[in-house]
Amino acid sequence: MNLLPLLSMLAVPAVIVFLVMRRNREGASNAPLLSEIGAQVCFATTLYRASRFAGTRGEWIPLRGPKRLIVGTDAFMVSAPQALREFVFRGRESSIAFSQMPSRLVARDWIVITGQADGREVQLAITKKEGLPDIWQALAGTGAALA
């Protein structure tokens, strides 16, 4: 008897359930901060690219789909709905730094965000085709430390 087809049929629903549960868990723990950001939006923009640093592999992994940055008075969020991810940071518990990372064709300026998101240390790199100074000012306005 071949178990591979049966395992394949069970794996797909299991992955879907895992992703939905992770999204709900993140949403529940971030709910107070998300409502605070939503009530006091100071700046919002679409991001050109965003990547997350995976410490176990030691590499930057791009977030798929459209990405958005929403900044409130004391906190901010980077969301990637297609990747089922939201990273919510308190400004005073985060730091920001300018960096230049190579892309496939050209070196590009990025802002690297380091902070606690969902109870873990997270590093995100975000960029936009134009206008990093306005993003920098908005993030610094939340109290993020300048690294």
C-alpha positions, 0 to 999 in steps of 0.5 A: 500500500502506497501512503504517499498520496494519503499523506499528500492529501492530509498535508495540504489541509494541515498547512492551511490550518497552521497558517490560519492559526498563526495569523489568528494568534498574531492578530489576537496578540497584536489587537490592542496595538493594531487598534492604536495604530489604526486610530492614530495613523500618521503615515502610510505607504506601499513598500517596494520590497521587504525582507525578513532576516532568518537567523537560523539560515542567516539570510534575508528572505523576501516577503511575497505580495504587496507590502504596506507600512502603517505608522501611528504615533507610538507604533508601526506595522509592516504587513504582507497580506499574501504572505499572511504576515503582519509585523507590529512594533512599538517604536520605543522598543525598536531600532532603525538603521540605514543599510545598502543591500545588493539586489539583482541589478543594483545596490539599493538603500534599505531601512533595517528595523530591529525589534520585538514583534509577536514576542520575538526579536525580528529584523526586517529590511524595507525599501521603496523606489523613492522616498526613504527619508519620509519613511525614516522620519515617520519611524523615528517619530514613533520613538524608534532608536537610531542605530 
